[in-house]
Amino acid sequence: MVRDSISATSSGRGGTNIAHNDNLTLLLDNPAGLAHLPQRERFDFGADLLFTRLDYADPWDETHAKPVPFALPQLAFAQRTANDRLTYGIGVFAPAGFGAHYHFHHLLYGLREYNSLGALLKILPAVAYRVDERFSIGATFGLGISHAQFDMPYNLQSGCFAGLPALVDMKATGVAPTWSVGAQYRISEQTTVGLAYIAETRFRLKGDADIDVTGLGLPLLKAGYDAQVDLVWPASLGAGLTHQFNDRHRISADVLWFDWSHAFDRLDMKLTDGSNPLFNFVLGNTVRDHLPLDWHDSIAARLGYEYFATPNDVLRCGYIYHKSPIPSSTLMPNLGGTLEHAVTLGYGHQWKKWRLDLAYQYSWAPANHVGYSRVLGGDYDHSTFEAQAHWVFLTLSCGF
C-alpha cells in the first residue's frame, strides 16, 4: 500500500533515508537532507519494477492473482544556490498503490473477475535551508494525483439496502495538495539524525460506475452513475540515524509511524445521476455506501548497512519489518497491504559525474486468515490470503 523503500540507493540499504544526504528521494523522505548534498546540482532518473505473487483460497477456490508487473518511475532535480545555504528542487514519485487481478467464485454470480488498481503519484517542489554546518530544515508543498478502480462483485455495505449484490465497474481519479517537513542534525562528522513528517493526502476521486444487479447484462437491471470515492493516504512521522564507522562502513536505521486508523477507517463512496429510472425510484437519486476497513496504525523499522569497497563502489544490504495494519475481519485480497518483512541488496558505482545504483528487494508475509468477514456478502468468509513481492530498482544520477 505505502512503499517501504523507493529508488535504488535507499532500497539497497533497507529503505533507510531520513538521516542521509546522498540521493534525491530525500524530496519524498526528508527534504532537509537536500541542504547537504555533495553536489551543487544533481539529476536523478529511476525506475522501480514490482513483481508480485498473490495467493487466495476459500472453501470454493484456490487461486493466484494474475502476475502483472508494475513499473514505477522517479524523476528529480535539485540545485544549491551560490551562498550554499539554500537548496531547491522538484521530484516526481509513486510512493503508494495497490492492485490485483483474480478469478474466483461468487455465491450468486459464479466464477467472476475481481480486479482492483490504485495509485498515488506525488509532484513535489521542495526547499531546504542550511541553518549552520550541523543543522538543516526542509519542506515540500506539491500536488498529489490518485486513481482507483474496482471491477468485481460487490454488496452494498450500509443503508436500507445493505447486502444487495451487484457487479460493479468503477473508475475514479482526483487531485489534492500534499506537503511534508523535515530536519537533520549532524551530531558529529560520523553521526547524523533526522526527523520527517509527511502529511496525509485526502482525495475526493471522481469518475463513473456501471452497476449490473443480475450479472446478465439485462438493460432493466443495469445503470450508470457518476461516482465519487473519498480516499485518504495516511500521514507518517519518521526518525532516522546514520553512523559512519570509518571510510569503509556505514549503518543506518529509520523508524516510522503510519496513521492508518484515520486514513483507512472506512472507504466512502457516493453514486449520483443514475441512468436507470427504476434504480432511482428504489434506491433514490443518491446512493451512499461505506466499506468498513478499520485499519490499525503501524510501525515500520528499517535497518541498513553499506560497505564502501573503493572510492567509487559501494555494496549495500538491509532489512525491513512493517507489521500489517489490516484486521483479519476486513481483509480483502484485492486491497491487501499485508507484506511484513523484506530483505534488500544493492550496489552503486560512480563514474566521473555519473552514478549508477542497482538494488533488489524481496518482501513476504505470513498467511493471513479470515474467519467471518465484516464485509457483507460472504465473499471472504473462511479465506486465506498470502503475498510475496520481488522488486528491482535502477537509478541513474548525474551531479555537477
C-alpha positions in Angstrom: 0.0 0.0 0.0 2.6 2.6 1.1 6.0 1.5 -0.1 8.8 0.9 2.4 11.5 1.9 0.0 11.9 3.9 -3.2 14.9 4.2 -5.6 18.0 2.0 -5.7 20.1 3.9 -3.2 17.6 3.9 -0.4 16.2 0.5 -1.2 19.6 -1.2 -1.2 20.1 -0.3 2.4 16.7 -1.4 3.7 14.8 1.8 2.8 16.7 4.0 5.3 17.0 7.6 4.1 15.7 10.1 6.7 19.2 10.9 8.0 21.1 10.6 4.7 22.0 13.2 2.0 23.2 11.1 -1.0 20.2 10.9 -3.2 17.1 12.9 -4.4 14.5 10.5 -2.9 15.1 12.8 0.0 12.5 15.1 -1.7 10.0 12.4 -0.5 11.6 11.0 2.6 13.2 14.1 4.3 13.7 17.3 2.3 16.1 18.7 4.9 18.8 16.3 3.6 19.0 18.3 0.3 20.9 21.0 2.1 23.9 18.7 2.5 24.0 17.1 -1.0 27.6 16.6 -2.1 26.9 18.1 -5.5 25.7 21.7 -6.2 23.4 20.5 -8.9 22.0 17.0 -9.4 19.6 15.0 -11.6 18.2 11.5 -10.6 16.3 9.2 -13.0 15.0 5.9 -11.9 12.6 3.0 -12.4 11.3 0.5 -9.8 9.9 -2.7 -11.1 7.5 -4.7 -9.0 6.6 -8.4 -9.5 4.0 -10.0 -7.1 2.7 -13.4 -6.2 -0.7 -13.2 -4.5 -2.4 -16.4 -3.4 -6.1 -16.6 -2.3 -8.1 -19.6 -1.0 -11.6 -20.0 0.4 -14.0 -23.0 0.6 -14.7 -22.9 -3.1 -11.5 -21.7 -4.7 -7.7 -21.8 -4.5 -6.3 -19.3 -7.0 -3.4 -17.0 -7.8 -3.7 -13.4 -8.9 -2.7 -12.8 -12.5 1.0 -11.8 -12.5 1.1 -8.2 -13.8 4.5 -6.4 -13.4 4.3 -2.7 -12.4 6.8 -0.1 -13.5 7.1 2.9 -11.1 9.3 5.8 -12.4 11.0 8.6 -10.5 12.5 11.8 -11.7 14.1 14.5 -9.6 16.3 17.6 -9.8 18.0 19.7 -7.1 20.3 22.8 -7.1 22.0 24.7 -4.4 22.3 28.5 -4.6 25.5 30.4 -4.7 25.6 31.2 -0.9 25.4 27.4 -0.1 22.6 28.0 2.3 19.5 27.3 0.2 18.7 24.3 -2.0 15.6 23.9 -4.1 14.4 21.0 -6.1 11.4 19.1 -7.6 10.7 15.5 -7.9 8.0 13.0 -9.2 7.5 9.8 -7.2 5.0 7.0 -6.9 5.1 6.2 -3.1 1.9 4.1 -2.7 -0.6 1.9 -4.6 -2.4 -1.4 -4.7 -3.6 -3.8 -7.4 -4.7 -7.4 -8.0 -6.5 -9.4 -10.7 -8.2 -12.6 -9.6 -10.8 -15.0 -10.9 -12.8 -16.9 -8.2 -16.4 -17.8 -7.4 -19.1 -15.5 -6.1 -22.0 -17.1 -4.2 -24.6 -15.6 -6.7 -22.7 -14.8 -9.9 -20.4 -17.8 -10.1 -16.9 -17.5 -11.5 -16.1 -13.8 -11.8 -13.2 -11.4 -12.1 -12.1 -9.5 -9.1 -9.9 -6.6 -10.3 -8.5 -3.6 -8.5 -5.9 -0.9 -9.2 -4.9 2.1 -7.2 -2.0 4.5 -7.4 -0.6 7.6 -5.8 1.7 10.0 -7.7 3.3 13.0 -6.0 4.8 16.0 -7.7 6.9 17.7 -5.0 8.6 21.1 -5.2 11.0 21.4 -2.3 13.3 23.8 -0.5 16.0 23.1 2.1 17.9 25.6 4.3 21.2 25.0 6.0 21.0 26.9 9.2 24.6 26.1 10.1 27.1 23.3 9.4 25.2 20.9 11.7 21.5 21.8 11.3 19.2 21.9 8.3 15.5 22.1 7.7 13.4 21.5 4.6 9.8 21.3 3.3 7.8 20.3 0.3 4.4 21.5 -0.9 3.1 19.9 -4.1 0.4 18.0 -5.8 -0.9 14.5 -5.3 -2.7 12.6 -8.1 -4.6 9.4 -7.2 -6.6 6.9 -9.2 -8.7 3.9 -8.0 -10.7 1.4 -9.9 -12.6 -1.7 -9.0 -14.3 -4.3 -11.3 -15.8 -7.1 -9.2 -18.9 -8.3 -7.5 -19.8 -6.1 -4.6 -22.5 -6.0 -1.9 -23.8 -2.7 -0.5 -22.4 -2.4 3.0 -24.7 0.2 4.6 -28.1 1.8 4.5 -31.6 0.2 4.0 -30.3 -2.0 1.1 -27.2 -3.3 2.9 -26.3 -6.7 1.4 -27.8 -6.0 -2.1 -25.4 -7.6 -4.6 -24.2 -6.2 -7.9 -21.4 -6.3 -10.4 -19.6 -3.0 -10.1 -17.1 -1.4 -12.5 -15.9 1.8 -11.0 -13.1 4.2 -12.0 -12.3 7.5 -10.3 -9.4 10.0 -10.3 -8.6 13.0 -8.2 -6.0 15.7 -7.3 -5.1 17.1 -3.9 -2.4 19.2 -2.2 0.3 17.3 -0.4 3.2 18.5 1.9 5.9 17.5 4.2 8.5 19.0 6.6 11.8 17.6 7.9 15.0 18.4 9.8 18.5 16.9 10.1 21.2 17.5 12.7 24.8 16.4 12.5 25.8 15.2 16.0 29.4 14.7 14.7 31.3 14.2 11.5 30.3 10.5 11.7 26.7 10.7 13.0 23.6 12.4 11.7 20.0 12.2 12.9 16.8 13.2 11.1 13.1 13.7 11.6 10.4 13.9 9.0 6.6 14.4 8.9 4.6 13.6 5.8 1.0 14.9 5.9 -1.9 12.8 4.9 -3.2 13.4 1.4 -7.0 13.5 1.3 -8.6 12.9 -2.1 -12.1 13.2 -3.5 -11.9 11.0 -6.5 -14.4 11.5 -9.3 -15.3 9.2 -12.2 -18.1 6.8 -13.2 -19.5 3.5 -12.2 -21.5 0.8 -14.0 -23.9 -1.3 -11.9 -25.4 -4.7 -13.0 -27.6 -6.4 -10.5 -28.2 -9.7 -12.4 -24.8 -10.1 -13.9 -26.6 -11.0 -17.2 -26.4 -7.5 -18.8 -30.2 -7.0 -18.8 -30.9 -3.4 -19.6 -33.7 -3.0 -17.0 -31.3 -4.0 -14.2 -28.3 -2.1 -15.3 -27.4 1.5 -14.5 -24.6 4.0 -15.0 -23.7 6.6 -12.3 -21.3 9.5 -11.6 -19.1 8.1 -8.9 -17.2 9.8 -6.0 -14.8 8.0 -3.8 -13.1 9.5 -0.7 -9.6 8.1 -0.4 -7.1 9.1 2.2 -3.4 8.2 2.1 -2.0 8.3 5.7 0.3 10.7 7.4 3.6 9.4 8.7 6.2 10.5 11.2 9.7 9.1 11.0 13.1 9.4 12.7 16.4 8.2 11.4 20.0 7.8 12.3 23.2 7.1 10.3 26.7 6.5 11.6 29.9 6.2 9.6 32.4 4.0 11.4 35.3 4.8 9.1 35.9 5.2 5.4 34.5 1.7 4.7 31.5 1.0 6.9 28.2 2.9 7.5 25.0 1.8 9.2 21.6 3.5 9.3 18.2 3.0 10.9 14.7 4.5 10.4 11.6 4.1 12.4 8.2 5.3 11.0 4.7 5.5 12.3 1.8 5.5 9.8 -1.6 6.9 10.8 -3.8 4.3 9.1 -6.5 4.5 11.8 -7.6 7.9 10.5 -6.9 7.3 6.8 -8.4 3.8 6.3 -11.2 3.7 8.9 -13.6 3.3 6.0 -14.0 3.9 2.3 -16.8 6.3 1.5 -18.5 6.2 -1.9 -21.3 8.2 -3.5 -23.2 7.5 -6.7 -25.3 10.2 -8.4 -27.1 10.9 -11.7 -28.2 7.3 -12.3 -29.2 6.4 -15.8 -31.9 3.8 -14.7 -35.2 5.3 -13.5 -36.1 2.1 -11.8 -32.9 2.2 -9.7 -33.5 5.9 -8.9 -37.0 5.1 -7.7 -35.9 2.2 -5.5 -32.6 3.4 -4.3 -33.1 7.2 -4.5 -31.2 9.8 -6.6 -28.1 9.5 -4.5 -26.6 6.2 -3.3 -24.1 6.4 -0.4 -22.1 3.5 0.9 -19.3 2.9 3.4 -16.9 0.0 3.1 -15.6 -0.9 6.6 -11.8 -1.0 6.8 -10.8 -0.2 10.4 -7.0 -0.5 9.8 -4.7 0.0 12.7 -1.8 2.4 13.0 1.5 0.7 12.0 5.2 1.0 12.8 8.0 0.3 10.3 11.5 -0.4 11.3 14.3 -0.3 8.7 18.0 -1.2 9.1 20.7 -0.7 6.5 24.4 -1.4 6.1 26.9 -0.1 3.4 30.4 -1.2 2.6 32.5 1.3 0.6 34.8 -1.2 -1.2 36.5 1.5 -3.2 36.1 5.3 -3.6 33.7 4.6 -6.5 32.0 1.3 -5.4 29.5 0.6 -2.6 27.8 -2.6 -1.5 24.5 -2.4 0.4 22.1 -4.6 2.3 19.2 -4.1 4.7 16.1 -5.5 6.4 12.6 -4.0 6.9 9.9 -5.0 9.3 6.4 -3.5 8.9 3.5 -5.2 10.7 0.4 -5.4 8.6 -2.2 -2.7 9.7 -5.2 -4.8 8.4 -7.5 -6.6 10.8 -8.5 -10.1 9.6 -12.2 -9.2 9.7 -11.9 -6.6 6.9 -9.1 -8.2 4.9 -9.9 -8.3 1.2 -7.5 -9.9 -1.4 -7.8 -7.0 -3.8 -7.0 -4.4 -1.2 -4.1 -6.1 0.6 -1.2 -4.4 2.3 0.0 -7.4 4.3 3.7 -7.6 3.5 5.6 -7.5 6.8 9.3 -8.5 6.1 11.8 -7.5 3.4 15.5 -8.1 2.7 17.4 -6.0 0.3 20.7 -6.0 -1.6 22.3 -3.1 -3.5 25.3 -1.9 -5.4 26.4 1.6 -6.6 29.2 2.7 -8.9 30.5 6.3 -9.5 32.0 7.1 -12.9 33.1 10.8 -13.2 29.9 12.8 -12.9 27.6 9.8 -13.4 26.4 7.3 -10.9 24.5 4.0 -11.3 22.7 2.3 -8.4 21.0 -1.1 -8.5 19.0 -2.9 -5.8 16.8 -5.9 -5.3 14.2 -6.4 -2.6 12.2 -9.5 -1.6 9.1 -8.9 0.6 6.9 -11.5 2.2 4.4 -12.1 5.0 2.8 -15.0 6.8 -0.5 -16.3 5.6 -3.5 -14.2 6.7 -6.7 -16.0 7.7 -10.2 -14.6 7.8 -12.9 -16.2 9.9 -16.2 -14.4 9.4 -15.6 -11.2 7.4 -17.3 -7.9 8.3 -17.5 -7.2 4.5 -21.2 -8.1 3.8 -21.9 -10.8 1.1 -19.8 -13.7 2.5 -17.3 -13.5 -0.3 -14.3 -13.6 2.0 -15.5 -15.8 4.9 -13.1 -18.5 5.8 -10.5 -17.3 3.4 -6.7 -17.2 3.4 -4.5 -14.6 1.7 -0.8 -14.7 1.2 1.5 -12.2 -0.6 5.1 -12.1 -1.8 6.8 -9.4 -3.9 10.1 -9.0 -5.8 11.4 -5.5 -6.5 14.2 -4.5 -8.9 15.5 -0.9 -8.6 17.6 1.1 -11.0 18.7 4.8 -10.5 20.9 6.8 -12.8 22.3 10.1 -11.4 24.3 13.0 -12.7 25.9 15.6 -10.4 27.8 18.8 -11.0 
